[in-house]
């Protein structure tokens, strides 16, 4: 078993064919076939379905390990390079959309000033989308709703965030300044789907209040939910950063009494050591949250550690 065989397996997975893998690795198809065949003999199982080009169940398991090996090699190169005067390398950071709006510009500015040779790739997605990407190794760190409740990940709390209602001007809720969650049961609302942390926490609180929240529509994506409310489709319960004060329109913010705050944290894979560039980005992110988070309305940074 050697690194070329693992690279061939990853390339077949990403391109869907032996010919595509050959093009991506700048080699010929016969080399890809040879590498995959040697790897299959080494592992004693078929890894690629030759008719469809898809990985077998054994191939998918091998793929996860192959990606981890490649990530460790990348981290090794970055760590050795960092022994020089500067931190050099790339980091893939996932972030939920509502938080990304205020956090990412500040983090990019901070890390660029401190480590100009660190390249940051940002993935803007929902928590339910970021978790599998983090587990698979497609991203290095993720800012998302916590707890993740996944044994492959470890998360640390960054801040708590108020939950509010945003309602179009013509909606009855726009005429109010404060409501309770029991009051909200009288209206259909834009909500996330069951199974997402934000929705499940709202439903639990509604149950404690003896009411049931009624969805007008269920959308997996808090920033999209906020956009629908901004455009007049309906009223929504969102985190405070989904409706910053600088963003104005024909809609109103309504405070919700007694509603628990959303918890946002930084997650990483439980196994493996963070590379030097990833650690540098993590430090910049934590610094931004602690120093500039209090200036964001509705954001309450938590003590580090």
C-alpha positions in Angstrom: 0.0 0.0 0.0 1.4 3.4 -0.9 0.2 7.0 -1.1 -0.5 6.8 -4.9 -3.0 4.1 -4.3 -4.9 6.2 -1.7 -4.8 9.2 -4.0 -6.2 7.1 -6.9 -9.1 6.0 -4.7 -9.9 9.5 -3.6 -9.8 10.7 -7.2 -12.1 8.0 -8.4 -14.6 9.0 -5.7 -14.4 12.6 -6.6 -14.7 12.2 -10.4 -16.9 9.1 -10.6 -14.7 7.3 -13.1 -11.2 5.9 -13.7 -10.7 8.2 -16.7 -11.7 11.3 -14.6 -9.4 10.3 -11.8 -6.5 10.0 -14.4 -7.2 13.5 -15.7 -7.3 15.0 -12.2 -4.0 13.3 -11.2 -2.3 14.0 -14.5 -1.7 10.4 -15.3 -3.1 7.7 -17.6 -6.1 5.5 -16.9 -4.0 2.3 -16.7 -2.1 3.7 -13.8 -5.3 4.4 -11.9 -6.5 0.9 -12.6 -3.3 -0.6 -11.4 -3.3 1.4 -8.2 -6.9 0.5 -7.3 -6.2 -3.2 -8.1 -3.2 -3.3 -5.9 -5.1 -1.6 -3.1 -8.0 -4.1 -3.4 -5.5 -7.0 -3.2 -3.9 -5.4 -0.1 -7.3 -5.0 1.6 -8.8 -8.2 0.3 -12.0 -6.5 -0.9 -13.4 -4.8 -4.0 -13.4 -1.0 -3.6 -14.8 0.2 -6.8 -17.8 -1.1 -8.9 -16.3 -1.2 -12.3 -19.7 -0.9 -14.1 -20.9 2.2 -12.2 -17.7 3.8 -11.1 -19.1 4.1 -7.6 -17.4 2.9 -4.4 -18.5 -0.2 -2.7 -19.2 -0.2 1.0 -15.7 -1.3 1.6 -14.4 1.4 -0.7 -16.3 4.1 1.2 -14.7 3.0 4.5 -11.3 3.0 2.8 -12.0 6.4 1.3 -12.5 7.9 4.8 -9.2 6.6 6.0 -7.5 7.7 2.8 -8.7 11.2 3.2 -7.5 11.3 6.8 -4.1 10.2 5.6 -4.0 12.9 3.0 -5.0 15.5 5.6 -2.3 14.4 8.0 0.3 14.7 5.2 -1.0 18.2 4.4 -0.8 19.1 8.1 2.7 17.7 8.3 3.9 19.9 5.5 2.2 22.9 7.0 3.7 22.2 10.5 7.2 21.9 9.1 6.8 25.1 7.0 5.6 26.9 10.1 8.9 26.3 11.8 10.2 29.1 9.7 9.3 32.8 10.3 5.7 32.6 9.1 2.7 30.3 9.3 2.0 29.0 5.8 -0.9 26.8 4.6 -4.6 26.6 4.0 -7.6 26.1 6.2 -11.2 25.2 5.4 -13.6 26.8 7.7 -17.4 26.1 7.8 -19.8 28.6 9.2 -23.6 28.9 9.6 -25.0 31.7 7.5 -26.4 34.0 10.2 -23.2 34.0 12.1 -21.0 34.2 9.0 -22.5 37.6 8.1 -20.8 39.3 11.0 -18.0 36.9 12.1 -16.3 35.9 8.9 -15.2 39.4 7.7 -13.7 40.1 11.2 -11.9 36.7 11.3 -10.5 37.1 7.8 -9.2 40.6 8.6 -7.7 39.3 11.9 -6.0 36.2 10.5 -4.7 38.1 7.4 -3.1 40.7 9.6 -1.4 38.1 11.9 -0.7 35.4 9.3 -0.7 36.8 5.7 0.4 33.4 4.2 -2.6 31.5 5.6 -5.2 30.9 2.9 -8.8 30.5 4.3 -11.5 28.8 2.4 -15.0 29.5 3.9 -18.0 27.2 3.5 -21.3 28.8 4.2 -23.9 26.2 5.1 -26.4 25.0 7.7 -25.4 23.0 10.8 -26.9 19.8 9.4 -24.8 20.2 6.3 -21.6 21.2 8.0 -21.5 18.2 10.5 -21.0 15.5 7.8 -18.5 17.7 5.9 -16.5 18.0 9.1 -16.6 14.3 9.9 -15.6 13.5 6.3 -12.6 15.9 6.5 -13.9 18.2 3.8 -13.5 21.1 6.3 -11.2 21.6 9.2 -13.3 23.6 11.6 -16.9 24.6 11.8 -18.8 27.3 13.6 -22.3 25.9 14.1 -25.1 25.3 16.6 -24.1 23.1 19.5 -24.2 20.6 20.9 -23.4 18.5 17.8 -24.2 15.2 19.6 -21.8 13.3 17.4 -19.1 11.1 18.9 -16.7 11.8 16.0 -16.6 15.5 16.9 -15.7 17.7 19.8 -17.1 21.2 20.2 -16.4 24.2 22.4 -18.9 27.0 23.2 -18.2 30.4 21.6 -21.3 32.5 22.5 -25.0 32.5 23.3 -27.4 34.4 21.0 -30.8 35.9 21.7 -33.8 34.5 19.7 -36.2 37.1 18.3 -39.2 37.3 15.9 -39.0 39.2 12.7 -42.4 40.0 11.1 -43.4 41.9 7.9 -45.0 45.3 8.5 -48.5 43.9 7.6 -48.3 41.0 9.9 -50.1 41.3 13.3 -46.9 40.5 15.2 -45.3 43.6 13.8 -47.6 45.7 15.9 -46.2 44.3 19.1 -42.8 44.9 20.8 -42.7 41.8 23.1 -44.4 38.4 23.0 -44.1 35.1 24.8 -43.8 31.8 23.1 -47.4 31.0 24.2 -48.5 34.1 22.3 -46.7 32.8 19.1 -48.9 29.6 19.1 -51.7 31.8 17.7 -49.8 32.4 14.4 -48.3 30.3 11.7 -44.6 30.8 11.6 -41.6 30.2 9.3 -39.6 27.4 11.1 -36.8 25.1 10.6 -37.6 21.4 10.0 -37.9 19.0 13.0 -34.6 17.4 13.8 -32.6 20.6 13.5 -31.3 21.9 16.8 -32.9 25.3 16.5 -36.4 23.9 15.8 -36.1 21.1 18.4 -35.2 23.6 21.1 -38.2 25.8 20.1 -40.6 22.9 20.2 -39.2 21.8 23.6 -39.8 25.3 25.0 -43.3 25.4 23.5 -44.1 22.1 25.1 -43.0 23.4 28.5 -45.4 26.4 27.9 -48.2 24.0 27.0 -48.5 25.1 23.3 -47.6 23.8 19.9 -45.9 26.0 17.3 -47.6 25.9 13.9 -45.4 26.0 10.8 -46.3 28.1 7.8 -43.3 26.6 6.0 -40.3 24.6 7.2 -37.0 25.6 5.8 -33.5 24.2 6.7 -31.5 27.4 6.8 -32.0 30.3 9.2 -30.7 32.9 6.9 -33.2 31.8 4.2 -36.0 31.8 6.7 -35.0 35.4 7.6 -35.0 36.4 3.9 -38.5 35.0 3.5 -39.7 37.1 6.4 -37.9 40.2 5.1 -39.7 39.7 1.8 -43.1 39.6 3.4 -43.8 35.8 3.2 -44.5 35.4 7.0 -43.2 35.9 10.5 -40.2 33.9 11.8 -38.3 33.0 14.9 -34.6 33.6 14.2 -31.3 34.3 16.1 -30.6 37.9 16.6 -27.7 38.0 14.1 -30.1 37.0 11.3 -31.6 40.6 11.6 -28.7 43.0 12.3 -29.6 46.6 13.1 -27.9 47.9 9.9 -30.3 45.8 7.9 -33.6 47.7 7.5 -36.7 47.1 5.5 -40.5 46.8 5.8 -40.4 44.5 8.7 -40.1 44.7 12.5 -38.1 43.0 15.3 -40.1 41.6 18.2 -38.5 40.4 21.5 -39.6 37.0 22.9 -39.7 36.8 26.7 -38.3 33.7 28.3 -37.0 32.0 25.2 -33.6 30.3 25.8 -30.7 31.6 23.8 -29.1 29.7 20.9 -25.7 28.2 21.6 -23.0 28.6 19.0 -19.7 26.8 19.1 -16.6 25.7 17.3 -16.4 22.1 16.3 -13.5 19.9 15.1 -12.9 16.2 14.6 -12.1 14.3 17.7 -9.2 12.4 16.1 -6.1 13.9 14.7 -4.0 16.9 15.5 -4.8 20.4 14.1 -2.2 21.7 11.7 -0.4 24.9 12.5 -2.5 27.0 10.1 -5.7 25.6 11.5 -4.6 26.4 15.0 -3.7 29.9 13.9 -7.2 30.4 12.5 -8.8 29.0 15.6 -6.9 31.4 17.8 -7.9 34.4 15.6 -11.5 33.2 15.7 -11.6 32.9 19.4 -10.0 36.4 19.8 -12.6 38.0 17.5 -15.5 36.5 19.4 -14.1 37.6 22.8 -13.1 41.1 21.7 -15.7 42.1 19.2 -18.7 39.8 19.9 -20.0 42.0 22.7 -20.5 44.8 20.2 -23.0 42.6 18.3 -26.6 43.1 19.5 -27.9 39.8 20.9 -24.5 38.1 21.1 -23.2 37.0 24.5 -19.6 35.6 24.4 -18.8 32.8 26.8 -15.6 32.6 28.8 -12.9 30.6 26.8 -12.3 27.1 27.9 
